[in-house]
Amino acid sequence: MVEVFKTDIDRKEDAERVFRLLSYIFPLATINFDLEDVDNILRVECKNRSVDFDKLMRVVEEAGFKAEVLEDHQPVVGFL
C-alpha cells in the first residue's frame, strides 16, 4: 500500500528528523519526502503490513508538524 501526505515540513533538517522518527516506529515501511513538491510530500510505502496512518499522522503532529492525506491521491492497494 502507498499513501501520500501533504505536510508543512519544508526544511531538509526537519524532514530528516521526522524520517528517522517514523523509520524507527514503522521499520517495515519505505518512507521518503519530496520537499520540491508544493505540498511537501511525505510518501509511505508498506509491502507486507499495513501502517496505521492515523498513528503516523499523530507522530508527525507530536513532532510539531502537520500531515494530512493528499486529497487527490488514491491509496494504491496491493503494492508489490
GUSENU-281112 format. One line per field, with one value per atom (N, C-alpha, C): x, z, y; residue number from 1. Coordinates in steps of 0.05 Angstrom, whole numbers, padded with zeros to 5 digits, always signed. Layout:
N
xx <- (X/...) .
zz <- (Z/...) .
yy <- (Y/...) .
resi <- (NUM/...) .
# end
This chain:
80
xx <- (+00017/+00000/+00018/+00009/+00024/+00004/+00013/-00003/+00014/+00002/+00016/+00003/+00020/+00011/+00022/+00006/+00014/+00024/+00047/+00058/+00065/+00071/+00082/+00112/+00125/+00153/+00167/+00183/+00195/+00225/+00237/+00266/+00277/+00299/+00312/+00318/+00328/+00335/+00310/+00288/+00263/+00254/+00255/+00247/+00264/+00290/+00308/+00302/+00295/+00288/+00262/+00242/+00216/+00220/+00236/+00242/+00254/+00274/+00286/+00266/+00249/+00228/+00208/+00198/+00179/+00192/+00217/+00230/+00234/+00238/+00241/+00214/+00193/+00166/+00154/+00160/+00149/+00172/+00187/+00211/+00207/+00183/+00178/+00168/+00165/+00155/+00178/+00174/+00192/+00181/+00197/+00188/+00206/+00194/+00210/+00195/+00210/+00199/+00206/+00188/+00193/+00188/+00208/+00205/+00206/+00211/+00210/+00181/+00163/+00135/+00122/+00103/+00089/+00075/+00068/+00055/+00074/+00100/+00120/+00112/+00112/+00101/+00117/+00101/+00112/+00098/+00115/+00104/+00112/+00093/+00097/+00088/+00106/+00100/+00104/+00085/+00087/+00080/+00098/+00094/+00079/+00087/+00077/+00056/+00057/+00039/+00027/+00004/-00008/+00003/+00007/+00016/-00009/-00010/-00031/-00027/-00041/-00036/-00046/-00066/-00074/-00052/-00039/-00016/+00007/+00012/+00033/+00028/+00003/-00003/+00000/-00007/-00004/+00026/+00043/+00071/+00083/+00075/+00084/+00075/+00050/+00039/+00053/+00060/+00074/+00103/+00113/+00139/+00138/+00113/+00109/+00101/+00092/+00085/+00057/+00047/+00021/+00024/+00007/+00007/-00022/-00030/-00057/-00056/-00074/-00075/-00080/-00064/-00067/-00094/-00110/-00137/-00141/-00124/-00129/-00113/-00102/-00087/-00104/-00105/-00119/-00098/-00102/-00082/-00080/-00056/-00051/-00050/-00069/-00071/-00057/-00044/-00031/-00004/+00010/+00036/+00055/+00070/+00088/+00117) .
zz <- (+00000/+00000/+00000/-00015/-00016/-00007/+00011/+00019/+00016/+00008/+00004/+00022/+00036/+00054/+00046/+00050/+00048/+00075/+00077/+00103/+00102/+00126/+00128/+00134/+00129/+00133/+00108/+00112/+00088/+00090/+00112/+00115/+00115/+00101/+00099/+00127/+00145/+00172/+00187/+00184/+00197/+00184/+00157/+00143/+00152/+00155/+00164/+00192/+00210/+00237/+00238/+00223/+00223/+00209/+00188/+00175/+00194/+00210/+00229/+00250/+00259/+00279/+00267/+00243/+00230/+00223/+00214/+00207/+00231/+00254/+00279/+00287/+00285/+00293/+00273/+00247/+00226/+00209/+00221/+00208/+00182/+00177/+00152/+00129/+00134/+00114/+00100/+00075/+00059/+00060/+00071/+00076/+00062/+00048/+00036/+00034/+00032/+00030/+00002/-00008/-00032/-00025/-00016/-00008/-00032/-00056/-00080/-00089/-00081/-00088/-00071/-00083/-00069/-00043/-00041/-00018/+00002/-00002/+00016/+00023/+00003/+00004/+00022/+00038/+00053/+00040/+00030/+00017/+00034/+00039/+00056/+00040/+00037/+00023/+00043/+00043/+00060/+00044/+00042/+00025/+00040/+00064/+00077/+00099/+00111/+00133/+00128/+00138/+00135/+00158/+00151/+00170/+00181/+00207/+00220/+00213/+00192/+00182/+00201/+00217/+00238/+00258/+00266/+00284/+00272/+00246/+00232/+00233/+00228/+00228/+00257/+00277/+00305/+00311/+00302/+00307/+00294/+00270/+00256/+00272/+00280/+00296/+00322/+00336/+00361/+00357/+00333/+00326/+00320/+00319/+00315/+00287/+00271/+00243/+00237/+00214/+00205/+00181/+00180/+00157/+00153/+00127/+00120/+00094/+00091/+00067/+00044/+00023/-00001/-00014/-00017/-00026/-00052/-00072/-00098/-00103/-00081/-00083/-00074/-00090/-00082/-00073/-00049/-00040/-00060/-00063/-00081/-00063/-00068/-00052/-00068/-00054/-00068/-00078/-00066/-00074/-00072/-00093/-00093/-00092) .
yy <- (-00024/+00000/+00025/+00045/+00070/+00092/+00109/+00132/+00157/+00179/+00204/+00225/+00240/+00261/+00288/+00308/+00336/+00344/+00357/+00365/+00395/+00405/+00432/+00432/+00409/+00406/+00416/+00438/+00450/+00453/+00443/+00444/+00416/+00412/+00386/+00374/+00391/+00382/+00371/+00384/+00375/+00349/+00347/+00323/+00299/+00304/+00282/+00273/+00292/+00285/+00269/+00278/+00263/+00236/+00235/+00210/+00190/+00198/+00180/+00170/+00188/+00180/+00160/+00166/+00148/+00121/+00122/+00097/+00079/+00091/+00076/+00063/+00079/+00069/+00050/+00054/+00038/+00026/+00007/-00003/-00018/-00028/-00043/-00025/+00000/+00019/+00033/+00039/+00056/+00084/+00102/+00129/+00149/+00169/+00190/+00216/+00237/+00264/+00275/+00292/+00307/+00336/+00350/+00378/+00397/+00386/+00402/+00406/+00388/+00390/+00412/+00426/+00448/+00439/+00413/+00402/+00389/+00392/+00380/+00351/+00334/+00307/+00289/+00274/+00251/+00226/+00208/+00184/+00160/+00143/+00119/+00094/+00075/+00050/+00027/+00009/-00014/-00039/-00057/-00081/-00103/-00110/-00134/-00129/-00106/-00100/-00072/-00068/-00042/-00024/+00001/+00021/+00035/+00040/+00054/+00084/+00093/+00120/+00141/+00135/+00154/+00158/+00136/+00138/+00153/+00148/+00163/+00193/+00201/+00230/+00241/+00225/+00234/+00238/+00219/+00221/+00246/+00252/+00276/+00301/+00301/+00324/+00327/+00305/+00306/+00317/+00314/+00325/+00354/+00365/+00394/+00402/+00382/+00388/+00378/+00384/+00375/+00356/+00336/+00317/+00310/+00311/+00302/+00287/+00268/+00252/+00271/+00269/+00286/+00280/+00301/+00298/+00283/+00290/+00278/+00252/+00242/+00216/+00193/+00172/+00148/+00128/+00116/+00096/+00073/+00063/+00040/+00015/-00003/-00027/-00050/-00067/-00090/-00083/-00064/-00056/-00081/-00086/-00109/-00100) .
resi <- (1/1/1/2/2/2/3/3/3/4/4/4/5/5/5/6/6/6/7/7/7/8/8/8/9/9/9/10/10/10/11/11/11/12/12/12/13/13/13/14/14/14/15/15/15/16/16/16/17/17/17/18/18/18/19/19/19/20/20/20/21/21/21/22/22/22/23/23/23/24/24/24/25/25/25/26/26/26/27/27/27/28/28/28/29/29/29/30/30/30/31/31/31/32/32/32/33/33/33/34/34/34/35/35/35/36/36/36/37/37/37/38/38/38/39/39/39/40/40/40/41/41/41/42/42/42/43/43/43/44/44/44/45/45/45/46/46/46/47/47/47/48/48/48/49/49/49/50/50/50/51/51/51/52/52/52/53/53/53/54/54/54/55/55/55/56/56/56/57/57/57/58/58/58/59/59/59/60/60/60/61/61/61/62/62/62/63/63/63/64/64/64/65/65/65/66/66/66/67/67/67/68/68/68/69/69/69/70/70/70/71/71/71/72/72/72/73/73/73/74/74/74/75/75/75/76/76/76/77/77/77/78/78/78/79/79/79/80/80/80) .
# end
